[in-house]
Amino acid sequence: MLLDPDAESGVAYELCQVVGRAILPYRTADAYGTAFFFQDGDDPVGEALLTAADLVGAPGGELGLRSSVTEPAGVAPDAVAESEIVPGWARFPGDGVAVLPTAGLHRYAGDGGWRWRVQPVPATIAAGPEAVAALGAEGSSAFVLAHGVREDDSRPLEVGIERVVRDGDDVRITSELPAGYVGAPVFVVQPDAAGEVALYCLGLVLPGVDGHPVATFDRIRAVLPATPGDT
């Protein structure tokens, strides 16, 4: 669904309110990206951090922390080194996805005397086959919630308003995204089964040239069960 500019601005604002605290900046010694919390059902065991497989595994990996995603104020560090988290990232290069079970993140926080205060992307808005099939070659409004990279190396939370297309099984953002956007979640608006307009999370941004492939949630769900991956 292609929205007019006013509607796109409204969706971007709503996304920041609903899932803004799902998003974390991620970096390694030589790359910037974004990761996000996803909650697969009501069971806390189903919570995971997701990003692009190409980002993780390099030296110096760390998750940045904003004050809004932890409590109490002033206790959490500015960043969490991925070497401190066990279990670590599971990589699934064939699907482009990396998964970090959040049990280790919660243990790390508890040992440090603080708690996570996040808004995971809920499974109820993860795009199913029908939402993906509704995309076409003509382009739909897409919203990428990411931590960009400023000249001073700061990582503000941003919403990129883009266009996404589908060509067969391939879903792609048509323009090149700024630094820091790889791994970020991609959202679209589509009519639901009742004909009402609904928000869906398509998946996450993968690296690309002259645009970016999207790892859709059918690929992500296939690797979410307790699978060791290529670690």
C-alpha positions in Angstrom: 0.0 0.0 0.0 1.4 3.4 -1.1 0.5 6.1 1.4 0.4 9.9 0.9 3.1 11.9 2.7 0.9 12.9 5.6 -0.2 9.3 6.3 3.4 8.2 6.1 4.4 10.8 8.7 1.6 9.6 10.9 2.7 6.0 10.7 6.3 6.9 11.4 5.3 8.8 14.5 3.1 5.9 15.7 6.0 3.4 15.2 8.3 5.3 17.5 5.6 5.3 20.2 4.7 1.6 19.9 8.1 -0.1 19.2 10.7 2.6 19.6 12.2 0.9 22.7 12.6 -2.4 20.7 15.5 -0.9 18.7 19.2 -0.9 19.7 22.3 0.4 17.9 24.8 -2.3 17.1 28.4 -1.9 16.0 31.6 -3.9 15.5 35.2 -2.6 15.0 34.4 -1.9 11.3 30.6 -1.8 10.8 27.5 -0.1 12.1 24.0 -1.7 12.2 20.8 -2.0 14.2 19.2 -4.8 16.2 15.7 -5.2 17.6 13.8 -7.2 20.2 11.2 -9.6 19.0 8.7 -11.4 21.2 7.4 -14.7 19.7 4.3 -15.3 21.8 3.6 -14.6 25.5 6.4 -16.9 26.9 9.5 -14.9 27.9 11.6 -17.7 26.4 10.3 -16.6 23.0 12.1 -13.2 23.2 15.1 -12.7 21.0 17.3 -10.0 19.6 17.4 -10.0 15.8 19.8 -8.5 13.3 21.6 -9.3 10.0 24.0 -12.2 10.0 26.6 -10.3 8.1 27.0 -7.8 11.0 27.8 -10.2 13.8 30.9 -12.2 14.6 33.5 -9.5 13.9 35.7 -8.2 16.7 34.5 -5.5 19.0 30.8 -6.2 18.7 28.6 -4.2 21.2 25.0 -3.1 21.7 24.5 0.5 22.6 22.0 1.4 25.3 19.7 4.4 25.4 18.5 5.6 28.8 14.9 4.9 27.7 15.5 1.1 27.4 16.8 0.5 31.0 15.8 1.1 34.5 16.5 2.5 37.1 18.1 5.6 35.6 21.8 6.0 35.6 22.8 2.4 36.5 23.2 0.6 33.1 26.4 1.1 31.1 26.4 2.9 27.8 27.0 -0.3 25.8 27.1 -4.1 26.3 30.0 -6.0 24.8 28.6 -9.1 23.0 31.5 -11.1 24.5 29.8 -10.7 27.9 26.6 -12.4 26.7 26.1 -16.1 26.9 24.7 -17.7 24.8 25.8 -15.4 22.1 24.6 -14.8 18.5 23.5 -17.7 16.4 24.2 -16.9 12.7 22.1 -18.3 9.8 23.9 -16.9 6.8 21.7 -18.7 4.3 18.7 -16.7 5.6 20.7 -13.6 6.3 19.6 -13.5 10.0 21.3 -13.6 13.3 19.4 -14.4 16.5 20.5 -13.7 20.1 18.3 -15.3 22.8 17.8 -12.6 25.4 18.2 -14.8 28.5 21.9 -13.8 28.6 21.0 -10.1 28.2 18.6 -10.3 31.2 21.2 -12.1 33.3 23.8 -9.5 32.5 21.4 -6.7 33.5 20.4 -8.4 36.7 24.1 -8.9 37.7 24.6 -5.2 37.1 21.7 -4.1 39.2 19.4 -2.9 36.4 16.6 -4.1 34.1 15.6 -3.9 30.5 12.6 -1.7 29.7 11.9 -2.6 26.1 9.0 -2.8 23.7 9.6 -5.9 21.6 8.1 -6.2 18.2 5.2 -8.6 18.9 4.6 -11.7 17.0 1.0 -10.5 16.2 2.4 -8.0 13.7 5.0 -10.2 12.1 4.0 -10.4 8.4 2.7 -13.7 7.2 2.5 -15.0 3.6 -0.6 -13.0 2.9 1.0 -9.6 3.8 4.1 -10.4 1.8 2.0 -11.6 -1.2 0.1 -8.2 -1.1 3.3 -6.4 -2.1 3.9 -5.9 -5.8 6.3 -4.4 -8.3 4.6 -1.0 -8.1 6.0 -0.3 -4.7 4.6 0.2 -1.2 5.4 2.6 1.6 8.0 1.0 3.9 9.2 2.3 7.3 12.7 1.4 8.6 13.2 2.0 12.3 16.9 2.2 12.8 19.9 3.9 14.6 21.7 6.0 12.0 25.2 7.3 12.3 26.0 11.0 12.7 29.3 12.7 11.9 30.0 12.9 15.6 29.5 9.1 15.8 26.2 9.5 17.8 23.4 7.0 17.0 20.0 8.6 17.0 16.8 6.7 16.5 15.4 7.4 13.1 12.6 6.4 10.8 13.5 6.0 7.1 10.4 6.3 4.9 11.2 4.2 1.8 9.6 2.0 -1.0 9.5 -1.8 -0.9 8.8 -4.0 -3.9 8.3 -7.8 -4.4 9.6 -9.7 -7.4 8.6 -13.3 -7.0 10.0 -14.5 -3.7 12.4 -11.5 -3.4 11.4 -8.5 -1.3 13.6 -5.4 -1.6 13.9 -1.8 -0.5 14.5 0.2 -3.7 17.0 2.8 -2.4 20.3 2.6 -0.6 19.9 3.2 3.1 22.2 5.3 5.3 24.9 3.7 7.5 23.6 1.9 10.5 20.4 0.7 8.9 21.4 -2.9 8.1 19.6 -5.3 10.6 16.8 -2.9 11.3 13.1 -3.9 11.2 11.0 -3.0 8.1 7.3 -2.1 8.5 4.5 -1.8 6.0 0.7 -1.0 6.2 -1.7 -3.4 4.5 -5.4 -4.2 4.8 -6.0 -7.1 7.2 -8.4 -10.0 6.7 -11.3 -7.8 7.9 -10.4 -5.1 5.4 -9.0 -2.8 8.2 -5.7 -1.1 7.7 -3.0 -2.8 9.8 0.7 -2.5 10.6 3.0 -5.4 9.8 6.7 -6.0 10.4 8.0 -7.4 7.1 11.4 -8.5 8.5 14.8 -6.9 8.6 17.2 -5.1 6.3 20.1 -7.0 4.7 23.2 -5.5 3.1 22.8 -4.6 -0.6 23.9 -2.4 -3.5 21.5 0.1 -5.0 18.9 -1.1 -2.6 18.5 -3.7 0.1 17.0 -7.2 0.3 14.6 -7.8 3.2 14.8 -11.0 5.2 11.0 -11.6 5.6 9.5 -13.1 8.7 8.9 -16.5 7.0 12.7 -16.8 6.9 13.2 -15.4 10.4 10.6 -17.7 11.9 12.3 -20.7 10.3 15.4 -20.0 12.5 13.8 -18.9 15.7 13.4 -22.3 17.4 16.3 -23.4 19.6 18.8 -24.1 16.8 22.6 -23.6 17.3 23.2 -21.9 14.0 26.6 -21.1 12.6 28.3 -19.6 15.7 
